[in-house]
C-alpha cells in the first residue's frame, strides 16, 4: 500500500464540501424513500427500518458538521 499524498488546505476544503453535499443528498434521498414507504403503509417493514437506521446515521454525520461549524 502506498503512502497517502498530502492535500493542500484548498483540496481538503473541497473534499469536505463534497462529502457534506454527498451526505446531504443521501439524507434527502433516504427521507424521500421513507416517505414513499410511509404513504404505502409500510412503516413496519424491514426496508423502512433499515432506512430509518441509515437516516439516523446520516443525521449524526450532519450533526458533527454542525458542531464543528462546517454546515
Number of C-alpha atoms within 10 A of each C-alpha: 3 4 5 6 6 8 10 9 9 9 11 12 13 12 13 14 14 12 12 17 12 12 16 16 13 15 20 14 14 19 16 12 16 21 15 13 17 14 10 9 10 15 16 10 11 10 14 19 14 13 18 17 13 16 19 13 13 19 15 12 15 17 14 13 14 11 10 8 8 13 11
